């Protein structure tokens, strides 16, 4: 599972959380395969870690955007 950032941006937050869970499971399985000497693609762990980072970045961007929107709404109510 190696998704591009632009593809991930199109997904909803719940879908991103699901993809994040899947990526963590995949990372666990890849590490297990590496420990047993069965890992075929040496770059798979790196790619999966990058996918996890992309997903977490997008989730954090959305969280910050929601906080900013809420902050502006509160300021508008007070004015």
C-alpha positions in Angstrom: 0.0 0.0 0.0 1.9 3.0 -1.3 -0.5 5.9 -1.9 0.3 9.4 -3.2 -0.6 12.4 -1.1 -3.0 13.7 -3.8 -4.9 10.4 -3.7 -5.0 10.5 0.1 -6.3 14.1 0.2 -9.5 12.9 -1.6 -10.4 10.5 1.2 -12.5 11.3 4.1 -11.1 11.4 7.6 -12.6 8.1 8.6 -11.2 6.5 5.4 -7.8 7.9 6.3 -7.9 6.5 9.7 -8.8 3.1 8.2 -5.9 3.4 5.8 -3.6 4.3 8.7 -4.6 1.2 10.6 -4.0 -0.9 7.5 -0.6 0.7 7.0 0.4 -0.1 10.6 -0.7 -3.7 10.2 1.3 -3.9 6.9 4.3 -2.5 8.6 4.1 -5.0 11.4 3.8 -7.9 8.9 6.8 -6.5 6.9 8.9 -6.3 10.0 7.9 -9.8 10.9 8.8 -11.1 7.4 12.2 -9.3 7.6 13.0 -10.9 11.0 12.3 -14.3 9.5 14.3 -13.6 6.3 11.2 -13.8 4.1 11.0 -10.1 3.0 11.3 -9.9 -0.8 11.2 -6.1 -1.3 13.7 -4.4 0.9 12.2 -1.0 0.3 8.7 -2.1 1.3 9.2 -1.1 4.9 10.5 2.4 3.9 7.6 2.9 1.5 5.0 1.9 4.2 6.6 4.2 6.7 6.4 7.1 4.2 2.7 6.3 3.6 2.0 6.4 7.3 3.8 9.8 7.5 1.7 11.1 4.6 -1.6 10.0 6.2 -0.6 11.4 9.6 0.4 14.7 8.0 -3.0 15.1 6.2 -4.9 14.2 9.3 -2.9 16.8 11.3 -3.5 19.5 8.5 -7.3 18.8 8.8 -7.2 19.0 12.6 -5.4 22.4 12.4 -7.8 23.7 9.8 -10.7 22.7 12.0 -9.2 24.4 15.0 -8.6 27.6 12.9 -12.1 27.6 11.6 -13.5 27.2 15.1 -11.2 30.0 16.4 -12.4 32.3 13.7 -16.0 31.5 14.4 -15.5 32.2 18.1 -13.9 35.6 17.3 -16.7 36.5 14.9 -19.3 35.8 17.6 -17.5 37.9 20.1 -17.2 40.9 17.8 
